[in-house]
Amino acid sequence: FATKDEKNLKRGLGYSAIILPLLAIIISIVGLATKQFFPSILPEDALITGFSKLLPFGLKEFGMVLLYAVALSSSDTVTFMISSIFTRDFKNYTKKYSEESMKKLTRFFMLLFVVITVIIAISYQNIIALGLSMGSLSLALFPSILGSFYWKLNERAVFWSLFLSFVSVIIIFIADKVTPENAAISLPISLIALFVLQKIFNRKQLIVAPTQ
């Protein structure tokens, strides 16, 4: 939503593809070092303990501020993006809304998603499982977003690949089996489903077209 054109969007995604693995390596090093110094620590406490116990004075306070700042900035960014997507979908399917009403609709969706998030946070307080589930849903979007820059994707193929990925995340979440190992299951499901369904729907279009 912030980029001015597709070229800059591709460049931003390229930078993200480089930066995110580096961040993952840094976080892994912090986790391994924390486990080495505190063998009995719980996995969900490793990152915060590593920042607070292993970093020198001054850096640990700065690290904790950055840790919470990243979480908070990510939450409001995601809220705005999802609200904007819903509002844009309404605009694509109907013409009766004016620009001013679309702004109000965006605010409504933002408030709605914040309320839903608060309800989920109060009723289910396993922040690790919630974080892994959100990360899993984000992984499900990757094949469709990346593929749309290079190929013309079938809308139904994209929809069903995301739907199947969403169902897989919901199943492991309800079963309380969300772990770092199986949280990435949405990525192969989305990728395989998109590839297979893209072939199927495109073949159907080729079969129907000559008969018309």
GIDA-V44421 format. One record per residue. N is the residue number from 1. RES is the residue in three letters. D_FIRST is the distance of its C-alpha to the first C-alpha in whole Angstrom. Layout:
BEGIN
{{N;RES;D_FIRST} {N;RES;D_FIRST}}
END
This chain:
BEGIN
{{1;PHE;0} {2;ALA;4} {3;THR;6} {4;LYS;8} {5;ASP;10} {6;GLU;11} {7;LYS;13} {8;ASN;11} {9;LEU;9} {10;LYS;13} {11;ARG;14} {12;GLY;12} {13;LEU;13} {14;GLY;17} {15;TYR;17} {16;SER;16} {17;ALA;18} {18;ILE;21} {19;ILE;20} {20;LEU;20} {21;PRO;23} {22;LEU;25} {23;LEU;24} {24;ALA;25} {25;ILE;28} {26;ILE;29} {27;ILE;28} {28;SER;31} {29;ILE;33} {30;VAL;33} {31;GLY;34} {32;LEU;37} {33;ALA;38} {34;THR;38} {35;LYS;40} {36;GLN;42} {37;PHE;43} {38;PHE;43} {39;PRO;44} {40;SER;44} {41;ILE;40} {42;LEU;38} {43;PRO;35} {44;GLU;33} {45;ASP;34} {46;ALA;34} {47;LEU;31} {48;ILE;32} {49;THR;36} {50;GLY;35} {51;PHE;33} {52;SER;35} {53;LYS;39} {54;LEU;38} {55;LEU;36} {56;PRO;39} {57;PHE;39} {58;GLY;36} {59;LEU;33} {60;LYS;34} {61;GLU;33} {62;PHE;30} {63;GLY;29} {64;MET;29} {65;VAL;27} {66;LEU;24} {67;LEU;24} {68;TYR;24} {69;ALA;21} {70;VAL;19} {71;ALA;20} {72;LEU;19} {73;SER;16} {74;SER;15} {75;SER;16} {76;ASP;14} {77;THR;10} {78;VAL;11} {79;THR;13} {80;PHE;10} {81;MET;8} {82;ILE;11} {83;SER;12} {84;SER;9} {85;ILE;10} {86;PHE;13} {87;THR;13} {88;ARG;11} {89;ASP;14} {90;PHE;16} {91;LYS;16} {92;ASN;16} {93;TYR;19} {94;THR;21} {95;LYS;21} {96;LYS;23} {97;TYR;20} {98;SER;20} {99;GLU;17} {100;GLU;18} {101;SER;19} {102;MET;15} {103;LYS;15} {104;LYS;18} {105;LEU;17} {106;THR;14} {107;ARG;16} {108;PHE;18} {109;PHE;16} {110;MET;15} {111;LEU;19} {112;LEU;20} {113;PHE;18} {114;VAL;20} {115;VAL;23} {116;ILE;23} {117;THR;22} {118;VAL;25} {119;ILE;27} {120;ILE;27} {121;ALA;27} {122;ILE;30} {123;SER;32} {124;TYR;31} {125;GLN;31} {126;ASN;31} {127;ILE;28} {128;ILE;28} {129;ALA;28} {130;LEU;25} {131;GLY;23} {132;LEU;25} {133;SER;24} {134;MET;20} {135;GLY;20} {136;SER;22} {137;LEU;19} {138;SER;17} {139;LEU;19} {140;ALA;19} {141;LEU;16} {142;PHE;17} {143;PRO;19} {144;SER;17} {145;ILE;14} {146;LEU;16} {147;GLY;18} {148;SER;16} {149;PHE;16} {150;TYR;19} {151;TRP;21} {152;LYS;21} {153;LEU;21} {154;ASN;23} {155;GLU;21} {156;ARG;24} {157;ALA;24} {158;VAL;20} {159;PHE;21} {160;TRP;24} {161;SER;23} {162;LEU;21} {163;PHE;23} {164;LEU;26} {165;SER;24} {166;PHE;23} {167;VAL;27} {168;SER;28} {169;VAL;26} {170;ILE;28} {171;ILE;31} {172;ILE;31} {173;PHE;30} {174;ILE;32} {175;ALA;35} {176;ASP;34} {177;LYS;34} {178;VAL;31} {179;THR;32} {180;PRO;30} {181;GLU;32} {182;ASN;31} {183;ALA;27} {184;ALA;26} {185;ILE;28} {186;SER;24} {187;LEU;23} {188;PRO;27} {189;ILE;27} {190;SER;23} {191;LEU;24} {192;ILE;28} {193;ALA;27} {194;LEU;24} {195;PHE;27} {196;VAL;30} {197;LEU;28} {198;GLN;27} {199;LYS;30} {200;ILE;32} {201;PHE;30} {202;ASN;30} {203;ARG;33} {204;LYS;34} {205;GLN;32} {206;LEU;35} {207;ILE;37} {208;VAL;37} {209;ALA;36} {210;PRO;39} {211;THR;41} {212;GLN;39}}
END
